[in-house]
Amino acid sequence: MLAALVAERLGAALVPADDFFSAQFTDADWDARTPSGRAADALDWRRLRAEAMEPLLASRSERWYPFDFSGGAPAWTGRMASAPKRRSASQNA
């Protein structure tokens, strides 16, 4: 995986964006969105920023609960994993 190789080379933390998936839309809502709307709405950007990016940029360790895709749609709407992921500012995946 290219991102993991880059993170390893830089000594950076790797934060999978899928962990912050925003499952607040029905299939019809999703289909009605433009590609740029889908890109803007697919992730919970506020949660990604608050739970991962800001703490890591401040050189603090952080943890977050990743989105749980295991149930499949539509059962997965709003589900988070029971165990958190943890990262430090100098730790990759």
Residue frames relative to the residue before (quaternion, step in Angstrom):
aa qw qx qy qz dx dy dz
M 1.0000 0.0000 0.0000 0.0000 0.00 0.00 0.00
L 0.4840 -0.7094 0.4394 0.2636 3.53 -0.69 1.13
A 0.6495 0.5283 -0.3310 0.4353 3.60 0.87 -0.88
A 0.6531 0.5100 -0.3165 0.4618 3.60 0.97 -0.81
L 0.6440 0.5179 -0.3207 0.4629 3.59 1.01 -0.77
V 0.6549 0.4993 -0.3077 0.4765 3.58 0.96 -0.86
A 0.6523 0.5124 -0.3119 0.4634 3.60 0.91 -0.92
E 0.6507 0.5115 -0.3175 0.4628 3.58 0.96 -0.86
R 0.6624 0.5162 -0.3019 0.4513 3.57 0.90 -0.93
L 0.7408 0.4067 -0.2114 0.4911 3.58 1.01 -0.84
G 0.3853 -0.7146 0.4882 0.3203 3.59 1.24 -0.31
A 0.4435 0.7085 -0.4253 0.3472 3.54 1.13 0.72
A 0.5293 -0.5931 0.4988 0.3455 3.54 -1.30 0.31
L 0.2479 -0.7440 0.6027 0.1476 3.55 -1.05 0.79
V 0.0767 -0.7932 0.6041 -0.0024 3.56 -0.68 1.14
P 0.2922 -0.7747 0.5317 0.1782 3.62 -0.38 1.16
A 0.4341 -0.7215 0.4762 0.2536 3.58 -0.64 1.08
D 0.5829 0.5948 -0.3779 0.4046 3.62 1.06 -0.63
D 0.5569 0.6093 -0.3907 0.4074 3.59 1.15 -0.49
F 0.7494 0.3688 -0.1810 0.5192 3.57 1.19 -0.55
F 0.1908 0.8028 -0.5313 0.1918 3.55 1.18 0.68
S 0.2583 -0.7569 0.5849 0.1349 3.56 -1.03 0.83
A 0.0716 -0.8381 0.5408 -0.0070 3.59 -0.20 1.27
Q 0.3408 0.7808 -0.4676 0.2359 3.55 0.89 0.84
F 0.6596 0.5232 -0.2949 0.4519 3.58 1.25 0.03
T 0.4382 -0.6417 0.5553 0.2965 3.53 -1.16 0.64
D 0.6667 -0.4779 0.3669 0.4387 3.57 -1.24 0.24
A 0.6476 0.5195 -0.3233 0.4541 3.60 0.99 -0.80
D 0.6312 0.5186 -0.3307 0.4725 3.60 1.01 -0.80
W 0.6599 0.5162 -0.3010 0.4556 3.55 0.94 -0.93
D 0.6707 0.5088 -0.2944 0.4523 3.58 0.92 -0.94
A 0.6641 0.5172 -0.2998 0.4491 3.59 1.11 -0.64
R 0.5993 0.5835 -0.3608 0.4126 3.59 1.19 -0.33
T 0.4884 -0.6188 0.5275 0.3168 3.52 -1.23 0.56
P 0.6675 -0.4778 0.3560 0.4466 3.62 -1.16 0.24
S 0.6705 0.4741 -0.3166 0.4749 3.61 0.93 -0.78
G 0.6186 0.5317 -0.3384 0.4691 3.60 1.09 -0.61
R 0.6362 0.5174 -0.3218 0.4733 3.56 1.03 -0.77
A 0.6487 0.5166 -0.3175 0.4599 3.56 0.95 -0.86
A 0.6792 0.4914 -0.2874 0.4632 3.57 0.99 -0.82
D 0.7757 0.3935 -0.1741 0.4618 3.57 1.02 -0.83
A 0.5196 0.6789 -0.4110 0.3164 3.62 1.17 -0.31
L 0.7686 0.2826 -0.1601 0.5511 3.58 1.08 -0.65
D 0.4179 -0.6390 0.5769 0.2902 3.51 -1.26 0.53
W 0.2137 -0.8422 0.4861 0.0938 3.55 0.25 1.35
R 0.6296 0.5351 -0.3433 0.4466 3.60 1.03 -0.71
R 0.6718 0.4827 -0.2979 0.4765 3.57 0.93 -0.87
L 0.6196 0.5394 -0.3358 0.4609 3.59 0.99 -0.79
R 0.6787 0.4861 -0.2869 0.4698 3.56 0.89 -0.93
A 0.7334 0.4543 -0.2463 0.4416 3.60 0.76 -1.07
E 0.7701 0.3965 -0.2044 0.4560 3.59 0.87 -0.92
A 0.8021 0.2621 -0.1331 0.5198 3.59 1.07 -0.55
M 0.7653 0.4296 -0.2512 0.4081 3.57 0.45 -1.17
E 0.6901 0.4811 -0.3047 0.4466 3.62 0.75 -0.97
P 0.6802 0.4629 -0.3232 0.4675 3.65 0.79 -0.81
L 0.6704 0.4938 -0.3138 0.4563 3.60 0.91 -0.84
L 0.6501 0.5057 -0.3207 0.4677 3.59 0.99 -0.74
A 0.6751 0.4490 -0.2789 0.5147 3.57 1.21 -0.51
S 0.4946 -0.6956 0.3889 0.3468 3.60 1.34 0.33
R 0.4850 0.6175 -0.4638 0.4103 3.56 1.07 0.77
S 0.4918 -0.6064 0.5249 0.3389 3.54 -1.20 0.52
E 0.0600 -0.8062 0.5883 0.0190 3.52 -1.13 0.57
R 0.1380 -0.7582 0.6271 0.1130 3.50 -1.32 0.26
W 0.0082 -0.7731 0.6342 -0.0005 3.52 -1.24 0.57
Y 0.4189 -0.6664 0.5523 0.2745 3.52 -1.27 0.41
P 0.3183 -0.7749 0.5121 0.1900 3.59 -0.49 1.15
F 0.5927 -0.5463 0.4545 0.3790 3.52 -1.25 0.47
D 0.3116 -0.7589 0.5497 0.1574 3.58 -0.99 0.86
F 0.1580 -0.8153 0.5549 0.0490 3.57 -0.39 1.26
S 0.4717 0.7440 -0.4078 0.2402 3.60 1.22 -0.31
G 0.6606 0.5308 -0.3229 0.4214 3.63 1.06 -0.54
G 0.3800 -0.7248 0.4864 0.3061 3.57 1.19 -0.43
A 0.5725 -0.5871 0.4404 0.3654 3.56 -1.18 0.51
P 0.6391 -0.2026 -0.7411 -0.0359 1.69 -1.99 1.47
A 0.4236 0.7412 -0.4485 0.2647 3.62 1.25 -0.07
W 0.6423 0.5700 -0.3120 0.4063 3.59 1.13 -0.54
T 0.4281 0.7300 -0.4590 0.2706 3.61 1.17 -0.27
G 0.8720 0.0539 -0.0771 0.4803 3.52 -0.66 1.18
R 0.5132 0.6609 -0.4206 0.3507 3.62 1.19 0.14
M 0.1352 -0.7624 0.6284 0.0752 3.52 -1.03 0.86
A 0.5850 -0.5736 0.4412 0.3663 3.56 -1.17 0.60
S 0.5287 -0.6514 0.4441 0.3146 3.57 -1.13 0.59
A 0.7376 0.3406 -0.2092 0.5442 3.59 1.17 -0.49
P 0.4099 -0.7237 0.4923 0.2566 3.61 -0.87 0.86
K 0.3732 -0.6320 0.6130 0.2926 3.51 -1.37 0.27
R 0.1563 -0.7834 0.5969 0.0752 3.55 -1.08 0.72
R 0.0069 0.7766 -0.6294 0.0253 3.53 -1.10 0.79
S 0.2130 -0.7061 0.6492 0.1861 3.49 -1.29 0.46
A 0.6925 -0.5005 0.3224 0.4074 3.54 -1.21 0.37
S 0.7670 0.3063 -0.1834 0.5332 3.62 1.14 -0.42
Q 0.5750 0.5760 -0.3810 0.4386 3.59 1.14 0.53
N 0.1695 -0.7699 0.6012 0.1308 3.55 -0.92 0.83
A 0.8070 -0.3603 0.1976 0.4241 3.53 -1.36 0.26
